[in-house]
Amino acid sequence: MSQPASLTQAFARALDSVRAETAAGQVLAVAFSGGLDSSVLLHLARDYATRHGLRLLALHVHHGLSPNADAWLTHCAAECAALRLPFASSRVQLQPDGTGVEAAARKARYAALGALCVRHGADLLLTAHHQDDQAETILLQLARGSGIAGLCGMDSHHRAPGLLGTDAVTLARPLLDVARATLEQWQREHAIAYIDDESNADPRYARNALRHQVLPALEAAMPGFATRFARAATHARAAQRMLQELAAADLAACLVSDALDLEKFRQLSEDRANNLLRHWFAQRGIRMPSTSWLQEMTSQLLQARADANLCVSHPDCEIRRYRGHLHITAHPAPLRGEREAGEPLRSGQAFRWQGEAELAFPDYGGVLRFEPDEAGIDAAWLRAQALEIDFRRGGETLKLAANRPTRSLKQHYQALAVPAWQRSRLPIVWAGRQLLFAAGVGMDARQLGQGGAPRVRLVWQ
């Protein structure tokens, strides 16, 4: 535990390390709620900034959750004025998302802090998380059944673009190795004014229940447990780094053109396979699924028939299997021109080409380009045709070259390895009853020529 006399030095060492590792600039920001922890942090940061010739500003977020929120804002502004520090605040409205008030407030708070940092040119944001907060975090993760990643607790610093809304700001916790009791003693000795958020005493919030009921009991039974929890988190982070290195090596061995080779994937143990999938999901920015969901997904994908057009849905994506490979694909955006299974056939969209370089077809999800090509379609003939774009209806045929047989679109898709889930969303272009072009396949050779009049080739983008 850091002693009060050495708190300034401990803070300076921690912040020196963060600034050296991140090559931070000359502007620091402190997340200043006005509570005891952030008030002590603000004073420590002010002294540090003065010694190092840095610019420091305090940032406050007004949630409006408490009837005292306006008074807290006034207190924070007054404290900063007394310290002659720049002060900026932001008012936010919580957007309910089913995660609860505590989580929604945290999300809104960090997004606002990130925006304030960008606005004021700060690339290092300091928060007042301390050793007791770390112990709470680890206990919460244990209660949720988290794995090694959850037991790592909080890092001393990291980039958090998903939280702050920017990749230009580093989030740092220079008090993470300091016990709250040390902060309390330092506050008393320096007579630092602070406000007390009444919600911190509400046991309905999990952190408050831990702080007021569980942690005191643990400290009584096992004095100094928070220090040992912090050490355990350090070990967990080391283990997590090794798991990430193993996952990266396994992914590199199994990944082929952005898809997983199932035969190689099957050779991994269940634990390594799950570790690989979590790493792959994280790389793709996909929310981490539960262990049960991961097991069910893997079971379906590995055990289904080889010819099954299998799709497992995740809130952020779809996991599909095709020709012995696993693909992560986006949820398809609804297309107004797309037919649902069982719907009666509808006519496509009629159009005329008048020499444009491209025509947009938002109902079909793309742009039809007309590119000059000596071996393409006669441009004058194409201008004279009543054209139609549509999705395939089944039974369409296409002749790709004069010396190749006419084949069904299904056969072309199979030969070109176009995944089954993409085929229904690739449009085709007709001139009367003649199929001219199929996206993902190409032009029908029966209308192609050589030289002479200006010619064009159709390309779907």
Secondary structure, DSSP 8 states (H G I E B T S, - for coil): ---GGGHHHHHHHHHHHHHHHHT--SEEEEE--SSHHHHHHHHHHHHHHHHHT-EEEEEEEE---STTHHHHHHHHHHHHHHHT--EEEEE------SS-HHHHHHHHHHHHHHHHHHHHT--EEE----HHHHHHHHHHHHHTT--HHHHT---SEEE-HHHHS-SS-EEE-TTTTS-HHHHHHHHHHHT------GGGG-TTSHHHHIIIIIHHHHHHHSTTHHHHHHHHHHHHHHHHHHHHHHHHHHHHHHEETTEEEHHHHHTS-HHHHHHHHHHHHHHTT-----HHHHHHHHHHHHHS-TT---EEEETTEEEEEETTEEEEE------TT---TT------EEE---S-SEEEEGGGTEEEEEEEEEEEEEHHHHHTS-EEEEE--S--EE--STTS--EEHHHHHHHTT--HHHHTTSEEEEETTEEEEETTTEE-GGGB--SSS-EEEEEE-
